């Protein structure tokens, strides 16, 4: 059995389409699965972003990873504003998904996609977390986006 598949399984998700779920209880700090794909240049990554490819992962200042390949089950890990996993790029430019808290068997694995403010309204979030801001933005931007949305609704009401 693939090492990663001893920890996870892919199936229908309440968040979006398909998701990745824990096959067993997972302790915090566990390296679960590698996010794999085709290495591409940052220029190619920018072009693919414009074509709505949501499976791009920045590796460094010069390259990215196109994870939109059938042999990358990690691409199905959904975004959450309250994630239980995070993605880390190692010294060899390999992307690994780690648990950041204990994850119970059958619980869906999630990580924060870390999108910036540029066009954030194009990336709606359906995670259902109590702190969900409604958009897939990085955790440090959630308070700012919440403030922007509050101001926007006040202007509309005023």
KASULHU-V268728 format. One record per backbone hydrogen bond with DSSP energy under -1.0 kcal/mol. CO is the residue of the C=O (numbers start at 1). NH is the residue of the N-H. If there is no record, write none. Layout:
<<CO | NH> <CO | NH>>
This chain:
<<3 | 6> <4 | 7> <4 | 8> <7 | 23> <9 | 21> <11 | 19> <17 | 13> <19 | 11> <20 | 109> <21 | 9> <22 | 106> <26 | 103> <27 | 30> <30 | 99> <33 | 97> <38 | 66> <40 | 64> <41 | 45> <42 | 46> <43 | 47> <44 | 48> <45 | 49> <46 | 50> <48 | 53> <49 | 52> <55 | 67> <57 | 65> <62 | 42> <63 | 59> <63 | 60> <64 | 40> <65 | 57> <66 | 38> <67 | 69> <69 | 72> <72 | 75> <73 | 76> <74 | 77> <78 | 111> <84 | 100> <86 | 98> <88 | 96> <90 | 93> <94 | 90> <95 | 35> <96 | 88> <97 | 32> <97 | 33> <98 | 86> <99 | 29> <103 | 26> <104 | 107> <107 | 22> <110 | 85> <115 | 138> <117 | 120> <119 | 122> <120 | 123> <123 | 136> <129 | 132> <134 | 125> <135 | 137> <138 | 141> <141 | 145> <142 | 146> <143 | 147> <144 | 148> <145 | 149> <146 | 150> <147 | 151> <148 | 152> <149 | 153> <150 | 154> <151 | 155> <152 | 156> <153 | 157> <154 | 158>>
